[in-house]
């Protein structure tokens, strides 16, 4: 059973906005550290950023998949394709984050790793908008 915060568009949107805003701020800091060739600061920010993606955004995704998506797909079978697409977004985010982690572990934070973090922002923004427009109205 899904909690009310995930079912309500306004509260769910607030969750998305807060988490994405924090990821954007951290990514901006990472971008500046890479631009300034500050490897120590870049490594620290990258660690915070990975923890944020795992602990906040992808944990939220896990909760959606285990509750909200299942509940809505059962109640409205016509949403099955939307749920598949949204789950794919989550999978892409997990895979891109794993790549960023491997890159930073192997060679520190460079432009390639930074591009992974920037891609995560874009995917998450599109995903959240799609979820709010295509799935959450059905939760009412």
Helices and strands as residue ranges (DSSP letters): H 4-7, H 9-35, H 39-52, I 53-57, H 58-63, I 64-68, H 69-75, G 77-79, H 80-107, H 111-130, I 131-135, G 136-139
